[in-house]
Amino acid sequence: MLLVGLLLGILVPASSFAAPRNEHNGDLGFGVGFGAKFSTLGAGFDVAVPISSRANVRGGFNGLDYSRSFLDNGVTYKGNLSFRSVNALLDFFPFGGGFHISPGALLYNGNQVTADATVPAGQTFTLNNVDYRSSATNPIVGTGKLSLNKAAPMVLIGWGNLVPRSKHFSTSFEVGAVFQGTPQTALNFSGSACDPSGINCRNIATDPTIQSNIQAQQKKINDDVKFLQYYPVVSFGLGYRF
């Protein structure tokens, strides 16, 4: 607690903690800011309240869904990208203007990719650089999921104040990153996988050799999307102070 007190003493002038005074006299007035935003975390809203003349506490929600189908190594995936997150931030205005530094976290990170997978009967597909053919009588179906840490630290910098001290409307622009850890992929298949000639079919869910190739394929996907552990955030917003 002593360390927190020292840091606050350095970052925020003592006069900042004085009781709010009339804003029409040029001093801090109490208010609550509400804003709508669109960012690389999805569309959403923020609510902020001032805790000093140079700092706000801000919380918000982000959400967006996007679906598309794609073909990868002979497997057709009907994928859905789902953004769901709740953020909490401390907006610090070091120069007293609109420029701010905002450390915080995604208290809930439900961002993920899910997909239904199919390989039509008789079609060739590849797992870990090994070719198989989907059985004519028991074709391959499955699911895929890419998930992330459920909570993650983040930091933003930008311009704008959701609780402006001398007006009601505001705009904001922010950039930063969420440090959400390495994505984890899970692939699950059922059906029968045959050799490329279409004979010697095996249950894909229980055959140890095929399962080993599925595990290797998951690792390859994880390596390909490893860059998402530092997820970039770009945000635009409009706000109103009540």
C-alpha positions in Angstrom: 0.0 0.0 0.0 2.9 2.4 0.7 4.2 1.7 -2.8 0.8 2.5 -4.4 0.6 5.7 -2.4 4.1 6.8 -3.5 3.3 6.1 -7.2 0.0 8.0 -7.0 1.9 10.9 -5.4 4.3 11.0 -8.3 1.8 10.5 -11.1 -1.1 12.6 -9.9 -0.8 16.0 -8.2 -2.1 16.2 -4.7 -4.6 18.9 -5.7 -6.2 16.4 -8.1 -7.8 14.6 -5.2 -9.7 17.7 -4.0 -13.5 17.4 -4.0 -14.9 18.1 -7.5 -15.9 21.7 -8.1 -18.2 23.4 -10.5 -17.1 22.7 -14.1 -18.5 26.1 -15.3 -15.7 27.7 -13.2 -13.1 25.8 -15.1 -12.6 23.1 -12.5 -13.3 19.4 -12.5 -17.0 18.5 -12.4 -18.4 15.2 -11.6 -19.7 13.2 -14.6 -20.1 9.8 -16.2 -19.0 9.2 -19.7 -20.6 6.7 -22.1 -19.2 5.8 -25.5 -19.7 3.6 -28.5 -16.7 2.2 -30.2 -15.5 0.0 -33.0 -12.2 -1.7 -32.8 -10.2 -4.8 -33.8 -11.8 -6.4 -30.7 -15.2 -5.8 -32.2 -18.0 -3.3 -31.7 -19.0 -2.3 -28.2 -19.3 0.4 -25.5 -17.3 2.0 -22.7 -18.4 3.7 -19.4 -15.9 5.9 -17.6 -15.8 7.9 -14.3 -13.1 10.4 -13.2 -11.1 9.6 -10.1 -8.9 12.8 -10.4 -8.3 15.7 -12.7 -5.9 13.5 -14.7 -7.3 10.0 -14.4 -10.5 8.0 -15.2 -11.5 4.4 -14.6 -13.1 2.9 -17.6 -14.8 -0.4 -18.3 -16.4 -1.8 -21.4 -17.7 -4.7 -23.6 -16.7 -5.8 -27.1 -18.5 -8.2 -29.4 -18.6 -9.2 -33.0 -19.4 -12.4 -35.1 -18.1 -13.2 -38.5 -18.6 -16.4 -40.5 -17.0 -17.8 -43.7 -16.1 -21.1 -45.3 -12.6 -22.0 -46.4 -10.6 -25.0 -47.7 -7.4 -26.0 -46.0 -5.4 -29.1 -47.0 -8.5 -30.7 -48.6 -10.7 -30.1 -45.5 -13.6 -27.7 -45.9 -14.1 -25.6 -42.7 -17.3 -23.6 -42.0 -15.7 -21.2 -39.6 -17.1 -18.6 -37.1 -14.9 -15.9 -35.6 -16.5 -14.8 -32.3 -15.3 -11.7 -30.4 -16.5 -11.5 -26.8 -14.5 -9.5 -24.2 -14.9 -7.3 -21.1 -12.2 -4.7 -20.5 -11.1 -2.6 -17.5 -8.7 0.3 -17.9 -7.1 3.2 -16.0 -6.9 6.3 -18.3 -4.0 8.5 -17.2 -3.7 12.0 -18.9 -0.1 13.0 -18.1 -0.3 16.5 -19.7 -3.9 17.3 -18.7 -5.1 17.2 -22.3 -6.6 14.4 -24.5 -3.4 12.3 -24.8 -3.7 9.3 -22.5 -1.9 6.1 -21.5 -4.3 3.3 -20.5 -3.0 0.1 -18.8 -5.6 -2.5 -18.0 -6.8 -6.0 -18.8 -9.4 -8.1 -20.6 -11.1 -9.4 -17.5 -12.9 -11.8 -19.8 -11.4 -12.9 -23.1 -13.9 -15.0 -25.0 -12.4 -14.4 -28.4 -12.2 -17.7 -30.3 -12.6 -19.4 -33.7 -14.8 -22.4 -34.1 -15.4 -24.5 -37.2 -17.3 -27.5 -38.6 -15.1 -29.6 -40.8 -16.1 -31.9 -43.7 -14.2 -34.0 -46.3 -16.6 -35.3 -49.0 -16.5 -39.0 -49.7 -13.7 -40.0 -52.0 -11.8 -36.6 -51.6 -8.1 -36.5 -50.7 -7.0 -34.5 -47.7 -3.7 -33.9 -45.9 -2.7 -34.1 -42.2 0.9 -33.3 -41.3 2.0 -33.7 -45.0 0.5 -37.2 -45.1 -2.3 -37.8 -47.7 -5.5 -39.7 -47.0 -8.7 -40.3 -48.8 -12.1 -39.8 -47.1 -14.0 -43.1 -47.0 -16.8 -43.5 -49.6 -19.0 -45.2 -46.9 -18.0 -43.3 -43.8 -16.7 -39.9 -44.9 -14.7 -37.6 -42.6 -16.5 -34.9 -40.4 -15.2 -33.0 -37.5 -14.7 -29.8 -35.5 -12.0 -27.3 -34.9 -11.5 -24.7 -32.2 -8.8 -22.0 -31.6 -9.0 -20.5 -28.1 -7.0 -18.1 -26.0 -6.3 -17.2 -22.4 -9.5 -16.2 -20.7 -7.9 -13.1 -19.1 -5.1 -11.0 -20.5 -3.3 -7.8 -19.7 -3.4 -4.9 -22.2 -2.2 -1.4 -22.7 -3.5 1.4 -25.0 -2.3 4.9 -25.9 -4.4 7.4 -27.7 -6.2 10.7 -27.8 -9.6 11.6 -26.3 -11.3 11.7 -23.0 -14.6 9.9 -22.4 -15.3 12.2 -19.5 -14.2 15.6 -20.9 -14.0 18.3 -18.1 -15.5 21.2 -20.1 -17.9 19.7 -22.7 -20.3 16.8 -23.3 -19.3 15.2 -26.6 -16.0 13.5 -27.3 -14.1 11.4 -29.9 -11.3 9.0 -29.4 -8.6 7.1 -31.2 -6.4 4.4 -29.6 -3.8 1.9 -30.5 -2.2 -0.8 -28.4 -2.1 -4.5 -27.8 -3.5 -7.4 -25.7 -1.0 -9.9 -24.4 -3.2 -13.0 -24.6 -0.8 -15.9 -24.8 -0.2 -18.4 -27.6 -3.4 -19.6 -29.2 -4.3 -23.2 -28.7 -5.9 -25.3 -31.5 -8.0 -28.4 -31.1 -9.0 -30.6 -34.0 -11.5 -33.5 -33.6 -12.4 -35.8 -36.5 -14.6 -38.9 -36.9 -15.2 -41.2 -39.9 -12.8 -43.4 -41.8 -9.5 -42.3 -43.5 -8.1 -44.4 -46.2 -4.8 -44.5 -48.0 -4.7 -42.4 -51.2 -5.9 -45.3 -53.4 -9.1 -45.5 -51.3 -8.4 -48.9 -49.6 -7.1 -49.8 -46.2 -9.5 -47.6 -44.3 -9.1 -46.9 -40.6 -11.1 -45.1 -37.9 -9.6 -41.6 -37.8 -10.7 -41.2 -34.1 -8.9 -44.2 -32.8 -6.0 -45.0 -35.1 -2.8 -44.0 -33.3 -0.8 -43.1 -36.4 -3.5 -40.8 -37.7 -4.0 -39.3 -34.3 -0.3 -38.5 -34.1 -0.6 -36.7 -37.5 -3.6 -34.7 -36.1 -1.5 -33.6 -33.1 1.3 -32.6 -35.4 -1.2 -30.6 -37.6 -2.5 -28.8 -34.5 1.1 -27.8 -33.5 1.7 -26.5 -37.0 -1.5 -24.4 -36.8 -0.5 -23.1 -33.4 2.9 -22.1 -34.8 1.3 -20.3 -37.8 -0.9 -18.2 -35.5 1.6 -17.6 -32.7 1.8 -13.9 -33.7 -1.8 -13.5 -32.2 -0.3 -13.8 -28.7 0.3 -10.0 -29.1 -3.1 -9.0 -30.5 -3.1 -5.5 -32.0 -5.8 -3.1 -31.0 -7.0 -0.1 -33.0 -10.1 1.7 -31.8 -12.3 4.6 -32.8 -15.1 5.9 -30.6 -17.7 8.6 -29.9 -18.7 9.5 -26.4 -21.1 11.7 -24.3 -20.6 12.9 -20.7 -23.7 13.0 -18.6 
